[in-house]
Amino acid sequence: QVQVVESGGGLVQPGGSLRLSCTASGVIFSINAMYWYRQASGKQRDLVAQITMGGGTNYADSVKGRFTISRDNAKNTVYLQMNSLKPEDTAVYYCKVRSRRDYWGQGTQVTVSS
């Protein structure tokens, strides 16, 4: 059984920072890549950033230069450092782990508001 657990969400003022974490545990075979998605209320779930186990990264245009994805392979953990946050970054952030299949976490709420 594989579990994917996100943490680090919360309420932050515009211009502030948050760091999200996501850890995969359980019987999991080699991880190919890890992803962060987000879903704002009433909208579709969109890709924010991805990282391969080799370290290759990709970002949505809306977060380039503000968000940084990184990973600790030994801990099956991926991070999302979010700086210069904007109200439009408000969403539930989900982690996805790609192994032999995709595994999703339950999400963590990020709210950017003054």
N, C-alpha and C positions, 0 to 999 in steps of 0.2 A: 504494500500500500504506500503510495506516494502522497506526501503533503507539501503544499506550497503555501508559505505564510508570509504576508507582507506586514511591515510595520513602519512607523515614522510619520504617518500623516497627522494632520492637525489644522489649526487655524493660524494664519500668519497674515501680517499686514502687507500691502503691496510694496514691492522692493525687497522683501525679506527672503529668507532661505529656509529650505527644509531638505533633509536627507532621508530618502526612503530606502528600506532594506527588504530583501526577499530571499528566503532560504528554502531550498528543497531538501526534504528528508524522506527516509524510508528506503525501500528497495528500488533504487533507480539506477539504470544503466548509464552509459556514457552520455553526458549532456552535450548536445550540439550547439545550442545557442540559448540565450535568455533574453526576454523582452519585457518592456514596460509599455502598457497601453493605458489609455484613459477614456472615461466616458462621462461627459457632462450630462446633466439632467435633460432628458428629452432628445438626446443626440446619439449617434452611433458610436461604437467603440473604435477609437483610432490608435494607430501605432505612434508611440512617442519616441522610443529608442530601442535599439537592439545591439547585442554584443555576442560575437562568437566566442568559443572557448579559446580560439587563437588570438583574440583581442581585437578583431575587426569590429568597427562600430558604424552605426547609421542612425541619423536623427531626422525627425520631422522638421520641416523648414521653420515652423513656428517656435521651436525651442532651441534651434542652433545658436551657439554662443552663450546660452544661459544654463542649459542642462548638461550634465556629464554622467554617462553611464560607465560603471566599472564593475569588476567581478573578482571574487576570490574563489578560484577553482577548487581549492582544497576544502572549502567550507560549503561548496554548492550555493554560494550566495552572490547576488547581484545587488548593486546599489544605484540609486539615482540621486545625484546631487543637483538640487534645483535652486538656482540663484535668480535674483531680479524678478521675483514672481509677480505675476499680473492677475487681476481678477479673472481674466479669461482662462487662466490655468486651473480654475476651480473645477474639480471633477473627482470621481472615484478612480483611483489608479490601481491597475491590475498588473500582476506579474504572470508571465507565461514562460514555462520551461519546455524546451523541445528536446526530447530524447527519442525513444522509439515511437512515442506519441506525444501529443501536447498535454501539458498539465497546467491548470489555471489556479491562481489563488482566489481568495474571497474578496480582495480589494481593500484599499485604505482610502479614507476620505481626505482630500486636500481642499481647504477653503481659503481663498485669498480675499480678504476684505478688511476695510478699515472700520 
